[in-house]
Amino acid sequence: MALFRIARYEEQENVTNTEEQAQVLLQRLQVQARERQLRKQKQQEAKAKASPTGDKIPGSPKPAHPNPSSPVPPEPKRKAKKRKRGDGSPHRLEKSASETEAESSPRGTGSSRKPKGKKKKKTGKKDPEAAAGSEKQEKEKDPPEASEPSGETSESPHSALVLGVPNKKTLPKVQPFLPKWLAEPSRVQKSVKNDLVPIQDIPGIHPCLQKKLKTNGILSYFPVQAAVIPALLESASHGFLVGKGGYQPSDICVSAPTGSGKTLSFVIPVIQVLLERVVCHIRALVVLPTKELAQQVSKVFNVYADGTGLRVAQITGQKSLAKEQEILVQKTDSGYHSLADIVVATPGRLVDHIDQTPGFSLRQLRFLIIDEADRMIDSMHQSWLPRVVKAVFHGDDAPGSSPLFRRVEPRAITAASTSQPQMPLQKLLFSATLTRNPEKLQELGLYQPRLFSTGLESQESTVQPGIEQDVEGKYAFPAGLSHFYVPCSLNSKPLVILHLMRNLKFSRVLCFTNSREHSHRLFLLVKAFGGIPVAEFSSRFGPGQRKMILKQFEQGKIQLLISTDATARGIDVKGVKLVINYDAPQYIRTYVHRVGRTARAGHTGLAFTLLLKVQEQKFLQMLREARAPELGKHLVRNEHLKSLVPQYEEALAELQKTIRNEWKQKNA
């Protein structure tokens, strides 16, 4: 360390104690103050000479000394302190440090004195002329840069760090690196009205399926269907027992708006591929988050599988485990035989059958379809997917089965891996709010995936960090949707609902709340108000009751259905023209799925969100960050609500009695 020499400390090697350092600092600060004062004087004189009349410029400060050429006497410390504070130079802290040294010593008019008990290096006081002369010499020795107030004197060994607010620089946003299949998806046209494809333009569809499509009033495919169906059929062009060319087909991910026909885009190709099957095994497994959605998908499969010999089984817990086992497997003298080709299930019930149903085998599974994939990823804590993969690749082999037909998980493509072809397992993911987070998608174990999306225009649009987006891109909304927000107070929210119902007069209105308690109380209030056929839909009811409520709502017997988010996912109720968010959703994905219950399949629809004043900024910011279409503002004046107040107060009194009676019955 002794070999190194630091230049910034060279000129101060002779300074040995704190008092001498403070004295040197004080003298330097005084010299700099006088130099600034002289410069200001010269500038003022130059401006005065430049003026035609020779008078001083109005508003210019008065010079401190009339004769700039005369020597400037040393000023008291206090005045220098004030000038330094007002000047705002970066030596402010240095001076305060020297002044604290000076405050500890007796006051004087000259340089700072040393404390008692120590010898003074110099005796006597300097006269002003001598002091001015010595300071003038120091000025000549110092470089001109030292007198600048730009903070360059911080190179002095005794300068302190200047504290303050740093210059705020706008840092560039860090853009995450996305895999190529996420950054460059296959674009799908968004309009379900202008970009229709006639069903005869998609080759390879079985005539039986085309006939069923026409029977159900479908003459054209939506853009998502026209893009996904050929891709799935191509992956199984050599039959479902082996991939194209003996290779493992790519997994398919689809991100498209609600009501864009995602269900039919996997129903048609799955049935088309399985028409060639001879022995009944579970070849396709569809996993969905809710029982109602599973029931809806099972219904679509039954419509198009009718008359083909394919069997569809639904296992969602609506029936007992024993009854569901009867429709899945059959025990014979030769062992267990599968009774289903296509199984539609919820995750929990699926795991129950894997563990408890003898003969339930997924060894022949060809398609694993995950609908509402973003919510299914969130439920991965149930570990249902690892259980399914284990049942597919590591299940118990049948007695006497040949090793030739054993299945192994996909791995890197090598000569060895392609020498023994096997039936592939292809995963199909569908969602209106599919995450773009690679970490989450990695949990699904996708193999060379391919993404079809309607909401991405470029890589930059997919890499917007933020809220609940977790590297998610723009969410696509139905083209025919018009959505608004209604500013209101907490007490007027029920009145706004009643006002909208009376004035808009839609036959089917879906209203969402954030909890089943809110749904129940709002249902009781609207029922007590009268004049509006209303029902509630939540986990308070069993599967059979919820099925009946949805059926009545579809038939138009119920005008207002007040629901939790149980119906926000995938439920297709025809004829819903208005969606009301009584409670503002906390996440953008929840909002997308709620308003997606209307304006489906190219139709138009309205959506209103009631917002308190404290909620407006956060909610609107959430939509802006998700790059959702801008919401209009719909005002409901108090004059329009006054006529409802008397009847509303009577309904409130009745609601109070009803809740009290329910509480007594619950605690009885």
Summary of the structure (lengths in Angstrom):
residues: 668
radius of gyration: 40.0
end to end distance: 85.7
largest distance: 124.1
contacts: 1935
relative contact order: 0.08
helix: 43%
strand: 12%
